[in-house]
Amino acid sequence: MRAFPFGVGEPDQQIPAHLTEVGSGWHPLLMRLHEHLTALAPDYRVEEFIPRLGGLRIYLADRYDDEGEFNGTWVDVSGQLVDAARVEAERTCESCGGPGRIRFHGDRRGTHLRALCDRCHTARLTCEDVSALDDGTPRIVTTVLVGTEPDRGGTTEEPHP
């Protein structure tokens, strides 16, 4: 069976090459997906790997048989595997691999959605961010937890002595 009309999938075009784009908590689920895909087609190829909105979007290249016919079975089976990994990622902490859910995560660069567990989300809420005021004076921005739920918090800004 001919995999692709223009060459074969190389290791740098498969899932392990994209592990640096996500947190280590998702590495085991992505490696399981890679093992399942290589069992079906050792030369599979990732066309797009997009960590986005707290989840994953993975698009694989189509496959063709020796006569150049589209392999619909590959699309069906690989699509089910990718969909299952996407759902699992949305329920898995991207940082530690524990049970998690999609949450808002903000820093000085903006607000992002990430799949995090309570512990990793709380750790991110209580860290300090050192930045500068408009006049160049250093300040420490500390996020303070409010209430008992780890998803709730506020930010206080204090000039650095």
DATA-V366366 format. One record per residue. N is the residue number from 1. RES is the residue in one letter. SS is DSSP state (H for helix, E for strand, - for the rest). PSI is psi in degrees with one decimal (NA if undefined). BURIAL is # if it has 9 or more other C-alpha atoms within 8 Angstrom, else .. Layout:
((N RES SS PSI BURIAL) (N RES SS PSI BURIAL))
This chain:
((1 M - 131.9 .) (2 R - 126.9 #) (3 A - -53.6 #) (4 F - 149.9 #) (5 P - -21.6 .) (6 F - 61.6 .) (7 G - -173.2 .) (8 V - 163.2 #) (9 G - 128.3 #) (10 E - 160.4 .) (11 P H -31.3 .) (12 D H -0.2 .) (13 Q H 14.2 #) (14 Q - 173.9 #) (15 I H -43.5 #) (16 P H -27.8 #) (17 A H -14.0 #) (18 H H 3.3 #) (19 L H -29.1 #) (20 T H -10.0 .) (21 E H -7.7 .) (22 V - 166.2 #) (23 G - 158.0 #) (24 S H -18.6 #) (25 G H -24.5 #) (26 W H -8.7 #) (27 H H -46.3 #) (28 P H -42.1 .) (29 L H -34.3 #) (30 L H -36.2 #) (31 M H -34.6 #) (32 R H -43.4 .) (33 L H -44.6 #) (34 H H -44.1 #) (35 E H -43.0 .) (36 H H -42.5 #) (37 L H -40.4 #) (38 T H -27.1 #) (39 A H -34.7 .) (40 L H -41.5 .) (41 A - 95.8 .) (42 P - -23.0 .) (43 D - 26.0 #) (44 Y - 159.6 #) (45 R - 134.0 #) (46 V E 125.1 #) (47 E E -39.8 #) (48 E E 138.3 .) (49 F E 109.4 #) (50 I E 104.0 .) (51 P E 117.6 #) (52 R E 140.3 .) (53 L - 38.7 .) (54 G - 6.3 #) (55 G E -165.8 #) (56 L E 143.3 #) (57 R E 116.8 #) (58 I E 125.1 #) (59 Y E 128.0 .) (60 L E 152.2 #) (61 A - 147.2 #) (62 D - 161.5 #) (63 R - 154.7 #) (64 Y E 150.0 #) (65 D - -176.9 #) (66 D - -25.0 .) (67 E - 1.9 .) (68 G - 10.0 .) (69 E - 141.6 .) (70 F E 135.8 .) (71 N - 92.0 #) (72 G H -29.8 .) (73 T H -42.9 .) (74 W H -45.4 #) (75 V H -44.3 #) (76 D H -51.6 .) (77 V H -47.2 .) (78 S H -35.4 #) (79 G H -40.2 #) (80 Q H -41.0 .) (81 L H -44.5 #) (82 V H -41.9 #) (83 D H -41.7 .) (84 A H -40.5 .) (85 A H -37.7 #) (86 R H -46.1 #) (87 V H -42.9 #) (88 E H -39.8 #) (89 A H -38.3 #) (90 E H -16.8 #) (91 R - 8.9 #) (92 T E 134.0 #) (93 C - 124.2 #) (94 E - -23.8 #) (95 S - -49.4 #) (96 C - -14.1 #) (97 G - -1.8 #) (98 G - 177.2 .) (99 P E 132.4 #) (100 G - -173.5 #) (101 R E 165.6 #) (102 I E 130.8 #) (103 R E 158.2 #) (104 F E 137.6 .) (105 H E 123.3 #) (106 G E 149.3 .) (107 D E -172.4 .) (108 R - -13.4 .) (109 R - -8.0 .) (110 G E -171.9 .) (111 T E 136.9 .) (112 H E 160.9 #) (113 L E 131.0 #) (114 R E 148.0 #) (115 A E 116.0 #) (116 L E 151.5 #) (117 C - 172.4 #) (118 D H -45.3 .) (119 R H -48.6 .) (120 C H -34.9 #) (121 H H -43.8 #) (122 T H -41.5 #) (123 A H -37.8 .) (124 R H -33.5 .) (125 L H -27.3 #) (126 T - 5.2 #) (127 C - 158.7 .) (128 E E 144.7 .) (129 D E 120.5 .) (130 V E 124.5 .) (131 S E -168.6 .) (132 A E 147.3 #) (133 L - 170.7 .) (134 D - -31.5 .) (135 D - 5.1 .) (136 G - -6.3 .) (137 T - 127.5 #) (138 P E 147.0 #) (139 R E 156.2 #) (140 I E 126.8 #) (141 V E 116.3 #) (142 T E 129.7 #) (143 T E 129.2 #) (144 V E 131.6 #) (145 L E 137.7 #) (146 V - 131.0 .) (147 G - -168.1 .) (148 T - -12.3 .) (149 E - 133.3 .) (150 P - -13.1 #) (151 D - -9.0 .) (152 R - 134.8 #) (153 G E 165.9 #) (154 G E 166.0 .) (155 T E 134.7 .) (156 T E 143.6 .) (157 E E 128.4 .) (158 E E 133.3 .) (159 P E 141.1 .) (160 H - 132.8 .) (161 P - NA .))
